[in-house]
Amino acid sequence: MPNEQRPWHKSSYSNGEGGNCVEVSEGPTTYLRDTQNRALAELNLPAHEWSAFLTTLTR
């Protein structure tokens, strides 16, 4: 799916003031990007790896 058609949402830790934020688009592949450099690059992970990462953070 093209980048602009993915459903993106900001991290729940973003303060909403336009600072350093991360956006995520979850699905079979999870995409992450920096809100200040959206067009520069994205990190993509298989959904199971993203889930494992989040599980590790919450322990």
C-alpha positions in Angstrom: 0.0 0.0 0.0 1.4 3.4 -0.9 2.8 5.4 2.1 0.1 8.1 1.9 -2.7 5.6 2.0 -1.6 3.8 5.1 -3.5 4.5 8.4 -0.9 6.3 10.5 -1.2 7.2 14.2 1.2 9.0 16.5 2.8 7.4 19.5 0.8 7.7 22.7 3.9 9.4 24.2 3.8 12.3 21.7 2.9 15.5 23.4 1.0 17.0 20.5 3.2 20.1 20.3 4.9 19.2 17.1 8.1 17.9 18.8 9.9 14.7 18.2 7.2 12.1 17.4 7.0 8.7 16.0 4.1 7.5 13.8 3.1 3.9 13.3 1.1 2.1 10.7 0.2 -1.4 11.9 -0.9 -4.3 9.7 0.8 -7.5 8.4 3.9 -5.3 8.2 4.3 -2.5 10.8 5.8 0.7 9.5 7.5 3.4 11.7 8.5 6.9 10.7 9.7 10.2 12.3 7.1 12.9 11.9 9.8 15.5 11.2 11.1 13.4 8.3 8.1 11.5 6.9 9.4 11.4 3.4 13.0 10.5 4.3 12.7 6.9 5.4 10.6 4.3 7.2 11.4 1.3 9.3 9.3 -1.7 8.6 8.9 -4.9 10.6 6.8 -8.0 10.3 3.9 -7.7 12.7 5.1 -10.5 14.9 8.4 -8.7 15.5 6.6 -5.5 16.4 4.4 -7.3 18.8 7.5 -8.9 20.4 9.1 -5.5 20.7 6.1 -4.0 22.4 5.8 -7.0 24.8 9.4 -6.5 25.8 8.8 -2.8 26.5 5.9 -3.5 28.8 7.8 -6.0 31.1 
